[in-house]
Amino acid sequence: MRKPFIAGNWKMYKTAEQAKAFAEEFRKLYKPSDVRVAIAAPFTQLWALKEAFAGSGIAVAAQNMHWADEGAYTGEVSAAMLREIGVDYCVIGHSERRQYFAETDETVNKKVLKALEAGILPILCCGESLQTRDAGEQNAFVEAQIRADFAGVSPEDAKKVTVAYEPIWAIGTGRTASPQQAQDMCAYIREVLADIYGEDISEEITIQYGGSVKPANASELMDQPDIDGALVGGASLKPADFIEIVHF
Ligand code: PGA
């Protein structure tokens, strides 16, 4: 059975002091349950968060990593460096990285493979633009991303990947996909994964929805059969909001 998985994505928000204050407040509100919880924070906050969440069961995620083991890549951080400080997950291929930092399915795929090799669990983001949806091409677009991003990932490793479906038009816009739109795409992603890996494995892969998830719409989204979790941006910045989503 797939466990619900709620992850916060802080993007480029919060200093280490602010991260520690968040963790302290969030731990007071948090009731451990079957729901997996993680916070994806900027690199410089990962260590502090790891310490602040110690013993709580709340996991820590990076928002990016490089695919090489090491090398002359100024400004980059490797999977092994993240693993060394106990980082559990890494968001890979977020649309903001694809849009502003020229990430392609090829680099996303290399990162997914390296994360798995290093023992970091990928949260692999996919999702179409408004233009693609308006043209009715969203399924073909997301299918191509999934096939390219999972290239060379073994069936056993595929189960460790969380797919986050984030339609770009719903990110930070307040315009959430309807539960039906989100469900339809998450079900389609599972079909594509079943085609690649077989139904048994596709049934084990966690698929999140992301894009303007808020306390007010989380439970309706989580009620959908193929939506196993949420990747939450803006609403993960305040403990009181994020806890409501975690306790959906
Ligand atoms: P949002 O961001 O919840 O602020 O729309 C989601 C994301 O980018 O992961």
Residues whose N, C-alpha, C, O or C-beta is under 5 A from the ligand:
A	BS01	PGA	N9 A170 I171 G172 T173 G210 G211 S212 V213 L231 V232 G233 G234 A235
